[in-house]
Amino acid sequence: MQAAMKATGIPSTWLKSLSYKKTYDPSADKVTLLTRQSSKGLEFDTVILAGLGGLDDSDEQLPIETRLLYVGMTRAHRQLLVTSSGENTFTEKLQELVGTAA
């Protein structure tokens, strides 16, 4: 993702691990890429969560993925965009909540 942004001239930074959180500058005019795990404790005006349908909704992973999804979603202060190219428990629940059909 970062390579694609760089190739098109979109300024971006990738917070690869928790240690990189210290380098985050909320006033920088660039896209910040990070995992849901490393987003905890940070806040953004806009958050885009891509690939919701790709999350593992197996019995073992459902509680973990649900918590991480909650963390990612609650990082957004003003706007939240969620994308999906597949269907699973998460996309079905989201469609119920927003009242849209697949």
Buried (B, 14 or more C-beta within 10 A) or exposed (E): EEEEBEEEEEEBBBBEEEEBBEEBEEEEEEBBBBBBEBBBEBEBEEBBBEEBBEBEBEEEEBEEBBEBBEBBBEBBEEEBEBEBEEEBBBBEEBBEEEEEEE
